Amino acid sequence: MLSKDEIERINYLARKAKETGLTEKEKKEQKELREAYLKNVRSSFKNQFKTMKVVDPKGNDVTPQKVKDMQKKSKKK
């Protein structure tokens, strides 16, 4: 999870890039922060799928097989 300071830094660098541009050092920092942020988002999204269950109006479990496989894999760990 990214800290509040890291998220603020991402936003600051984005604003600065639009207004005046970034140095090479800042561009590298921005890239690293963005990659860390996206890794966090992807991980959170996958964790949501691991707890998901899809049920049709008749009460039948219609969770896609790919999601069921992901859930089984996470339970084995």
C-alpha positions as CSV (number, residue, x, y, z in Angstrom):
1,M,0.0,0.0,0.0
2,L,1.3,3.4,-0.9
3,S,1.5,6.0,1.8
4,K,-0.4,9.3,1.6
5,D,2.9,11.1,1.0
6,E,3.7,8.9,-2.0
7,I,0.3,9.5,-3.5
8,E,0.8,13.3,-2.9
9,R,4.2,13.0,-4.6
10,I,2.7,11.3,-7.6
11,N,0.1,14.1,-8.0
12,Y,2.7,16.8,-7.5
13,L,5.0,15.3,-10.2
14,A,2.0,15.0,-12.5
15,R,1.1,18.7,-12.0
16,K,4.7,19.8,-12.4
17,A,5.1,17.8,-15.6
18,K,2.1,19.6,-17.2
19,E,3.2,23.1,-16.0
20,T,7.0,23.2,-16.3
21,G,8.3,19.7,-17.1
22,L,10.3,17.3,-15.1
23,T,14.0,16.7,-14.7
24,E,15.4,13.2,-15.7
25,K,15.6,12.4,-12.0
26,E,12.0,13.4,-11.4
27,K,10.9,11.4,-14.5
28,K,12.5,8.3,-13.1
29,E,10.9,8.9,-9.7
30,Q,7.5,9.4,-11.3
31,K,7.8,6.2,-13.3
32,E,8.8,4.2,-10.1
33,L,6.0,5.7,-8.1
34,R,3.4,5.0,-10.8
35,E,4.6,1.4,-11.2
36,A,4.3,0.9,-7.4
37,Y,0.8,2.4,-7.5
38,L,-0.4,0.2,-10.4
39,K,1.0,-2.9,-8.7
40,N,-1.0,-2.0,-5.6
41,V,-4.2,-1.5,-7.6
42,R,-3.8,-4.7,-9.5
43,S,-3.2,-6.7,-6.3
44,S,-6.3,-5.2,-4.6
45,F,-8.4,-6.0,-7.7
46,K,-7.2,-9.6,-7.7
47,N,-8.0,-9.9,-4.0
48,Q,-11.6,-8.7,-4.6
49,F,-12.0,-11.5,-7.2
50,K,-10.8,-14.1,-4.7
51,T,-13.9,-13.4,-2.5
52,M,-16.4,-12.9,-5.3
53,K,-19.4,-15.2,-5.9
54,V,-21.9,-14.6,-8.7
55,V,-25.4,-15.8,-8.2
56,D,-28.2,-15.7,-10.7
57,P,-31.8,-14.7,-9.9
58,K,-32.7,-18.3,-9.1
59,G,-29.9,-18.6,-6.6
60,N,-27.6,-20.7,-8.7
61,D,-23.9,-20.2,-8.4
62,V,-22.8,-18.9,-11.8
63,T,-19.3,-17.7,-10.9
64,P,-17.0,-17.9,-13.9
65,Q,-14.7,-20.9,-13.9
66,K,-11.6,-18.7,-14.2
67,V,-12.6,-16.9,-10.9
68,K,-13.2,-20.3,-9.2
69,D,-9.8,-21.5,-10.3
70,M,-8.2,-18.4,-8.9
71,Q,-10.0,-18.9,-5.6
72,K,-8.9,-22.5,-5.4
73,K,-5.3,-21.5,-6.1
74,S,-5.3,-18.9,-3.3
75,K,-6.8,-21.4,-0.8
76,K,-3.9,-23.8,-1.4
77,K,-1.3,-21.2,-0.5
